[in-house]
């Protein structure tokens, strides 16, 4: 016996008729069992399970990427595509995420890693940057 995929056709009045091994039945387009739902389950269930089981890793990577975008915006200030307001507002959002309880742990660990990497280099090769960095840190921790 050959079993084929159900044939789904759209009728007038926004109902789906599913024809297959059983008698045709009408479903509303808003029904969670429509063809879109079947396609979702078929192709995206495994990645969704992976995302749900690795939320901590994804949150750490997300916070690092967000901080990286902030530094790219600072670098873009030296190009012809500079946007001072966008950069300032994005850094305000980063500051908010640093202090917000939901994302604070991830952002604080990312900033600690950046500090462990950058601070020895600044102290050794560019001690004149200590004053501006401390001013930025005072603004950040307000």
VMD Tcl script that draws the C-alpha trace (Angstrom):
set ca {
  {0.00 0.00 0.00}
  {1.39 3.41 -0.99}
  {0.80 6.18 1.55}
  {1.02 9.68 0.16}
  {1.27 13.08 1.81}
  {-2.11 14.67 2.51}
  {-3.27 17.02 -0.21}
  {-4.19 20.41 1.21}
  {-6.35 22.75 -0.83}
  {-7.84 26.12 0.00}
  {-11.55 26.61 -0.40}
  {-13.47 29.84 -0.48}
  {-14.22 31.10 3.01}
  {-10.65 30.60 4.32}
  {-10.87 26.94 5.28}
  {-8.34 24.27 4.53}
  {-9.50 20.88 3.30}
  {-7.07 18.09 4.04}
  {-7.46 15.05 1.84}
  {-5.50 11.93 2.52}
  {-6.02 8.47 3.87}
  {-9.16 9.55 5.66}
  {-12.19 11.55 4.66}
  {-11.67 15.26 3.89}
  {-12.16 17.56 6.85}
  {-12.28 21.34 7.09}
  {-9.95 23.31 9.35}
  {-9.82 26.99 10.01}
  {-6.69 28.78 8.78}
  {-6.03 29.83 12.36}
  {-5.91 26.20 13.47}
  {-2.51 25.20 14.83}
  {-2.66 22.02 12.76}
  {-2.62 23.79 9.40}
  {0.01 23.02 6.80}
  {2.26 25.75 8.13}
  {2.34 24.00 11.48}
  {3.22 20.68 9.87}
  {6.05 22.31 7.89}
  {7.36 23.97 11.04}
  {7.40 20.71 12.96}
  {9.01 18.85 10.10}
  {11.94 21.19 9.53}
  {12.49 23.21 12.72}
  {11.79 20.92 15.65}
  {15.40 19.78 16.08}
  {16.90 23.32 16.02}
  {14.21 24.55 18.41}
  {14.98 21.76 20.87}
  {18.68 22.66 20.62}
  {17.94 26.35 21.30}
  {15.76 25.48 24.29}
  {18.48 23.26 25.77}
  {21.32 25.79 25.22}
  {19.76 29.04 26.40}
  {22.69 29.92 28.68}
  {25.25 29.53 25.91}
  {23.12 31.56 23.53}
  {22.64 34.31 26.11}
  {26.41 34.56 26.65}
  {27.06 34.70 22.91}
  {24.27 37.21 22.46}
  {25.67 39.55 25.12}
  {29.14 39.34 23.56}
  {27.72 40.11 20.12}
  {25.74 43.07 21.48}
  {28.88 44.53 23.06}
  {30.77 43.93 19.82}
  {28.14 45.91 17.91}
  {28.65 48.76 20.39}
  {32.37 48.86 19.62}
  {31.68 48.71 15.88}
  {29.40 51.72 16.28}
  {32.23 53.59 18.01}
  {34.58 52.70 15.15}
  {31.96 53.86 12.64}
  {32.15 57.31 14.23}
  {35.42 57.75 12.32}
  {33.82 56.96 8.96}
  {31.50 58.94 6.72}
  {28.57 56.85 8.02}
  {28.77 58.21 11.56}
  {25.62 58.52 13.58}
  {26.20 60.06 17.00}
  {22.63 59.67 18.26}
  {22.43 56.00 17.26}
  {25.75 55.24 18.96}
  {24.76 57.09 22.14}
  {21.36 55.40 22.29}
  {22.85 51.95 21.69}
  {25.34 52.46 24.51}
  {22.45 53.53 26.74}
  {20.76 50.22 25.91}
  {23.98 48.34 26.70}
  {24.17 50.18 30.02}
  {20.57 49.23 30.74}
  {21.24 45.57 29.91}
  {24.31 45.65 32.17}
  {22.14 46.74 35.10}
  {18.90 44.85 34.27}
  {18.49 41.74 36.44}
  {17.56 39.46 33.52}
  {20.67 40.15 31.42}
  {23.04 41.53 34.06}
  {24.90 38.28 34.68}
  {25.70 37.69 31.03}
  {26.73 41.30 30.33}
  {28.76 41.63 33.52}
  {30.73 38.47 32.73}
  {31.37 39.69 29.16}
  {32.56 43.09 30.45}
  {34.75 41.40 33.07}
  {36.41 39.37 30.33}
  {36.99 42.53 28.28}
  {38.45 44.24 31.38}
  {40.81 41.34 32.07}
  {42.07 41.57 28.49}
  {42.25 45.36 28.02}
  {43.33 46.70 31.44}
  {46.86 45.20 31.46}
  {47.46 46.52 27.95}
  {46.27 50.02 28.88}
  {48.37 50.13 32.05}
  {51.47 48.94 30.23}
  {51.29 50.72 26.86}
  {48.85 53.64 27.23}
  {48.67 54.87 30.84}
  {47.34 58.23 29.61}
  {44.03 56.43 28.89}
  {43.45 55.65 32.59}
  {41.68 58.99 33.24}
  {39.22 58.76 30.29}
  {38.51 55.10 31.05}
  {37.76 55.87 34.70}
  {35.43 58.71 33.62}
  {33.55 56.31 31.32}
  {33.37 53.75 34.13}
  {31.89 56.35 36.52}
  {29.21 57.13 33.91}
  {28.60 53.42 33.35}
  {28.12 52.55 37.02}
  {25.78 55.50 37.78}
}
mol new
graphics top color blue
foreach p $ca { graphics top sphere $p radius 0.5 }
foreach p [lrange $ca 0 end-1] q [lrange $ca 1 end] { graphics top cylinder $p $q radius 0.2 }
display resetview
